[in-house]
Amino acid sequence: MSSAPFNFSAGPAMLPAEVMLQAQEEFRNWNHSGISVMEISHRDRAFMDMAAAAEQDLRDLMSIPDNYRVLFMHGGGRGQFSAVPQNIAGPDATVDYLHCGVWSDFAIREAQKYVAQVNVVGATVDTPQGRAISAPDTWQRSSAPAYFHYCPNETVDGIALHDIPDVGDVPLVADMSSNILSEPLDVSRFGVIYAGAQKNIGPSGFAIAIVRDDLLGKAQGNTSTIMDYTVQAKDGSMYNTPNTFAWYLSGLVFQWLKRQGGVEAMGRMNHAKANKLYNYIDQSGFYSNPVHPNHRSIMNVPFLLADNRLDGEFLQQAAAAGLVGLKGHRFVGGMRASIYNAMPMAGVDALLDFMRDFEKAKG
């Protein structure tokens, strides 16, 4: 067992230990300046160089085409729930949303404030093999929506849509807060990708939006200026003072990802971690996963105990064994192991060892 606990929290989530150590070492003397990165002006050349390098590293990792702007913004993922409709749909527009889970629901409710109609094209369904996302041939799409929005990885429910929806020429918008950088992705299929930072990128409260150039210049007139994609693109995400420490720490994570072999290597590792957990859960008579095998997340693995009266004891003993953050979301209960990029295979192995021992003792 590692001397530090393995943190399975869904977010804010664990960051790579190597990154945290570097940030600690540089905390009071960043870039040999004698001061912290949190104390330096965002207009200082050293900071601007760091910010540009962070953006380039993200572009390299995700192979982001030149006709996309990368915006570093405030407000996390929830901020983007309102930013998206205000930026790329008029107030009289119809927009399509796929309802995949809790975060889809929040996004839908926010969009309803800014457009004439939010059309829910489809939702999750219960099947004998577990909860699944309705098949694309059943979706009730609009004839001319301003965009199509979905969340490919629902953190609360552990539900994922692994295939990118084919929506033709309609701009495709994805909330990738919990799966960005977890495996290779064809960015050119999307109009907008956004992500809260606190799972695979950096500190909470920070967000990244990747916006195709042709979708700029469409913001509604009452859009908050700091949430206006066109303004932020024009000003290099520095219309107002950005979250400088989060930008810096995110940049360190991007460098770390490159050292690990990029998203290709992370994808292989993430699938291996998830498969290990699911394989054990599936053969166990004591634990179960409520999601259809075709729609299981590789980032968030929910599981239930055969007797939920043991939940508290499971969590207490797990914490004593150095396994923290396993309590399921308050909306669904049970357990949830979030195994983002920073979670090493050793953490998954330690969790499995504990789950086996607990099953032997209580099953």
C-alpha atoms as one frame of an Amber mdcrd trajectory, in Angstrom:
protein
   0.000   0.000   0.000   1.247   3.481  -0.847   1.961   5.770   2.092  -0.495
   8.234   0.554  -4.133   7.195   0.127  -5.534   6.317  -3.256  -8.145   8.981
  -3.986 -11.142   7.704  -5.984 -13.069  10.975  -5.689 -15.151  11.936  -8.728
 -14.052  15.553  -8.551 -12.216  17.481  -7.469 -10.120  14.469  -8.279  -6.580
  13.356  -7.623  -3.788  15.004  -9.582  -0.556  13.268 -10.605   1.796  13.118
  -7.618   4.673  14.204  -9.843   2.762  17.359 -10.801   1.864  18.173  -7.212
   5.476  17.824  -6.127   6.637  20.139  -8.898   3.992  22.717  -7.964   5.078
  22.457  -4.337   8.708  23.028  -5.227   7.847  26.036  -7.387   5.147  27.453
  -5.125   7.175  30.380  -3.763   9.756  30.633  -6.513   8.197  30.102  -9.924
  10.395  30.319 -13.002  13.345  31.465 -10.820  11.470  34.732 -10.202  11.486
  34.585  -6.414   7.682  34.877  -6.286   4.718  32.560  -6.776   2.975  32.080
 -10.111  -0.156  33.232  -8.240   1.471  36.611  -7.592   2.661  37.426 -11.081
   0.654  39.518 -13.536  -1.130  37.571 -16.242   0.244  40.236 -18.603   3.825
  39.463 -17.626   5.748  37.957 -20.531   6.818  34.942 -18.474   3.207  34.098
 -17.619   2.010  34.672 -21.172   4.738  32.355 -22.459   3.653  29.697 -19.984
   0.007  30.125 -21.007   0.877  29.810 -24.687   2.931  26.690 -24.009   0.039
  25.141 -22.070  -2.325  25.778 -24.964   0.133  24.307 -27.448   0.624  21.219
 -25.303  -3.147  20.704 -25.166  -3.355  21.176 -28.938  -0.611  18.600 -29.386
  -2.240  16.098 -27.026  -5.665  16.339 -28.651  -4.495  17.061 -32.218  -6.706
  20.153 -32.237  -7.005  21.561 -35.794  -5.926  25.116 -36.538  -9.507  26.265
 -37.147 -10.412  25.812 -33.465  -9.857  28.288 -30.629  -8.808  26.981 -27.211
 -10.311  29.086 -24.442  -9.350  28.946 -20.762 -12.402  30.146 -18.877 -14.046
  30.643 -15.494 -17.052  28.826 -14.103 -16.262  25.147 -14.592 -18.556  22.904
 -16.593 -21.727  24.444 -15.206 -20.646  27.823 -16.549 -20.536  26.267 -20.001
 -24.107  24.972 -19.627 -25.221  28.575 -20.118 -22.294  29.740 -22.262 -23.017
  27.239 -25.047 -26.609  28.278 -25.878 -25.811  31.977 -25.463 -22.807  31.743
 -27.773 -23.972  29.552 -30.633 -27.779  29.715 -30.669 -30.184  32.616 -31.043
 -32.971  33.207 -28.505 -35.531  31.918 -31.041 -33.564  28.746 -31.807 -34.327
  25.095 -31.254 -31.501  22.964 -29.895 -31.214  19.185 -29.520 -30.037  17.536
 -26.303 -29.428  13.866 -25.580 -30.346  13.120 -21.967 -27.696  10.651 -20.741
 -27.869  11.291 -17.002 -27.693  13.825 -14.195 -25.334  16.295 -15.868 -27.314
  16.189 -19.104 -30.357  17.138 -17.056 -28.589  20.148 -15.553 -27.387  21.242
 -18.986 -30.904  20.955 -20.427 -32.423  23.026 -17.638 -29.827  25.751 -18.123
 -30.277  25.861 -21.897 -34.019  26.321 -21.466 -33.316  29.792 -20.079 -31.716
  31.033 -23.303 -33.423  29.434 -26.311 -36.997  29.029 -27.481 -37.025  25.220
 -27.447 -34.823  22.491 -26.024 -35.711  19.254 -27.757 -34.709  16.149 -25.811
 -33.948  13.649 -28.561 -33.537  10.585 -26.361 -32.675   9.394 -22.885 -31.415
   6.450 -20.892 -33.442   3.255 -20.799 -33.534   0.281 -18.434 -32.661  -3.062
 -20.007 -32.185  -6.577 -18.568 -28.424  -5.962 -18.787 -28.549  -2.619 -17.033
 -29.108   1.031 -17.807 -28.261   2.052 -21.369 -28.517   5.056 -23.665 -31.304
   4.814 -26.213 -30.221   3.766 -29.710 -29.531   6.542 -32.240 -32.230   5.241
 -34.601 -34.817   6.032 -31.920 -33.725   9.632 -31.357 -36.336  12.280 -32.207
 -34.103  14.950 -33.701 -35.245  18.418 -34.773 -35.294  19.401 -38.427 -32.921
  22.367 -38.072 -31.399  22.662 -34.588 -28.725  25.254 -33.837 -26.643  22.465
 -32.299 -26.763  18.937 -30.838 -25.498  18.552 -27.263 -24.536  15.434 -25.337
 -22.401  14.314 -22.407 -20.293  11.329 -23.502 -19.411  10.375 -19.920 -21.899
  10.859 -17.108 -19.925  10.993 -13.877 -22.800  10.361 -11.467 -24.337   7.438
 -13.320 -21.202   5.839 -14.760 -22.844   5.841 -18.191 -20.894   6.535 -21.380
 -21.645   6.943 -25.060 -18.505   5.657 -26.732 -19.480   6.389 -30.346 -19.537
   9.993 -31.523 -23.077  10.798 -32.719 -23.466  11.371 -36.450 -25.490  14.581
 -36.683 -24.479  15.656 -40.171 -23.778  19.368 -40.544 -25.346  20.285 -37.204
 -22.668  21.566 -34.783 -21.974  18.829 -32.256 -21.360  20.018 -28.681 -19.906
  17.737 -26.002 -19.522  18.124 -22.254 -16.279  16.218 -21.718 -15.661  17.328
 -18.154 -14.997  13.772 -16.971 -13.432  12.126 -20.022 -11.345  14.768 -21.784
  -7.770  13.557 -22.428  -8.686  10.017 -21.368  -8.254   8.499 -24.849  -7.766
   9.646 -28.474 -10.536  11.782 -29.970 -11.303  13.225 -33.415 -11.817  16.872
 -32.479 -12.809  17.751 -36.048 -16.148  15.958 -35.498 -17.210  18.636 -32.997
 -18.315  22.249 -33.034 -17.638  22.807 -29.330 -15.950  20.655 -26.696 -15.953
  21.921 -23.141 -14.725  20.539 -19.848 -14.592  21.516 -16.236 -11.001  21.076
 -15.136 -11.341  19.213 -11.854 -11.154  15.624 -13.100  -8.474  15.151 -15.773
  -6.974  18.644 -16.069  -6.448  20.667 -12.900  -8.145  22.633 -10.086 -11.891
  23.161  -9.883 -13.539  26.374 -11.060 -11.519  26.377 -14.266 -12.864  25.320
 -17.655 -11.605  24.737 -21.165 -13.707  25.350 -24.264 -12.544  24.255 -27.707
 -14.588  26.174 -30.269 -14.610  25.911 -34.061 -13.966  29.235 -35.737 -17.214
  29.355 -37.707 -19.201  29.334 -34.440 -17.629  32.567 -33.191 -19.441  35.866
 -33.625 -22.883  34.377 -32.896 -23.346  35.319 -29.229 -26.689  36.624 -28.030
 -26.674  40.315 -27.195 -27.089  39.828 -23.457 -24.302  37.245 -23.115 -21.991
  37.997 -20.211 -18.804  39.411 -21.696 -16.484  37.087 -19.773 -18.465  34.107
 -21.109 -18.464  35.356 -24.705 -16.370  32.964 -26.806 -15.593  35.625 -29.403
 -14.315  38.100 -26.812 -12.220  35.474 -25.069 -10.812  34.207 -28.364  -9.872
  37.748 -29.409  -8.213  38.473 -26.056  -6.384  35.154 -25.678  -8.600  34.121
 -22.734  -7.398  37.207 -20.873 -10.302  39.640 -21.256 -10.286  39.637 -17.460
  -7.751  38.193 -15.038  -7.813  34.429 -15.574  -7.364  31.796 -12.905  -3.596
  31.974 -13.164  -2.731  29.172 -10.742  -5.207  26.769 -12.358  -3.818  27.606
 -15.795  -0.282  26.966 -14.582  -1.187  23.687 -12.870  -3.158  22.519 -15.911
  -0.083  23.209 -18.003   1.963  20.960 -15.715  -0.624  18.199 -16.172  -0.393
  18.558 -19.959   3.397  18.190 -19.746   2.963  15.131 -17.518   0.552  13.580
 -20.021   3.093  14.045 -22.791   5.715  12.290 -20.676   3.330   9.354 -20.175
   2.996   8.898 -23.920   0.005  11.155 -24.596  -3.657  10.250 -24.860  -2.918
   7.075 -26.801  -0.987   5.624 -23.864  -3.505   6.973 -21.360  -6.348   5.385
 -23.319  -4.710   1.962 -23.161  -4.100   2.325 -19.439  -7.606   3.639 -18.709
  -9.283   0.776 -20.551  -7.055  -1.736 -18.727  -7.924  -0.229 -15.325 -11.658
  -0.203 -16.050 -11.677  -3.719 -17.479  -9.985  -5.057 -14.349 -12.656  -3.566
 -12.132 -15.619  -4.540 -14.276 -14.348  -8.089 -14.761 -14.123  -8.634 -11.028
 -17.494  -7.029 -10.308 -19.194  -9.114 -13.009 -17.912 -12.438 -11.651 -18.704
 -11.483  -8.082 -21.978 -12.433  -6.433 -21.441  -9.725  -3.836 -20.958  -6.634
  -6.037 -22.877  -5.509  -9.102 -22.691  -2.756 -11.695 -26.006  -1.209 -12.821
 -24.889  -0.138 -16.317 -25.238  -2.028 -19.604 -21.793  -3.355 -20.669 -21.928
  -1.334 -23.915 -22.369   1.917 -22.003 -19.975   1.561 -19.107 -17.670   4.450
 -18.339 -13.922   3.915 -18.252 -13.603   6.876 -15.864 -16.330   6.283 -13.258
 -17.186   2.768 -12.104 -20.289   2.608  -9.883 -21.014  -0.569  -7.975 -23.529
  -1.809  -5.441 -23.104  -4.169  -2.514 -25.525  -7.093  -2.269 -26.664  -5.713
   1.092 -26.675  -1.916   1.232 -26.718  -2.062   5.021 -23.003  -2.815   4.693
 -22.274   0.392   2.772 -21.132   2.372   5.795 -18.861  -0.400   7.021 -17.391
  -0.831   3.544 -16.539   2.870   3.305 -15.118   3.007   6.831 -12.857  -0.002
   6.312 -11.826   1.188   2.845 -10.754   4.550   4.239  -8.758   2.791   6.968
  -7.037   0.830   4.189  -6.093   4.034   2.380  -8.888   3.964  -0.231 -10.859
   7.215  -0.082 -13.582   8.943  -2.100 -15.546   5.752  -2.858 -18.987   6.885
  -1.721 -21.463   7.032  -4.595 -23.142  10.290  -5.568 -25.955  11.306  -3.242
 -28.441  10.988  -6.127 -27.737   7.277  -6.719 -26.044   5.867  -3.603 -23.814
   2.815  -3.576 -20.129   3.101  -4.385 -18.210   4.743  -7.179 -14.560   4.388
  -8.087 -13.380   7.240 -10.268 -10.230   6.174 -12.059  -9.123   9.221 -14.004
  -5.755   9.607 -15.707  -3.888  10.265 -12.464  -5.067   7.018 -10.831  -2.295
   4.424 -11.228  -2.968   0.748 -11.813  -1.638   0.168  -8.301  -4.680   2.022
  -6.947  -7.065  -0.239  -8.837  -5.171  -3.313  -7.638  -5.361  -2.093  -4.034
  -9.106  -1.516  -4.369  -9.632  -4.980  -5.823  -7.634  -6.582  -3.017  -9.813
  -4.780  -0.472 -13.064  -5.684  -2.273 -12.056  -9.370  -2.323 -11.221  -9.354
   1.370 -14.468  -7.567   2.251 -16.477 -10.036   0.176 -14.825 -12.995   1.905
 -15.604 -11.505   5.308 -19.168 -10.359   4.607 -20.389 -12.326   1.589
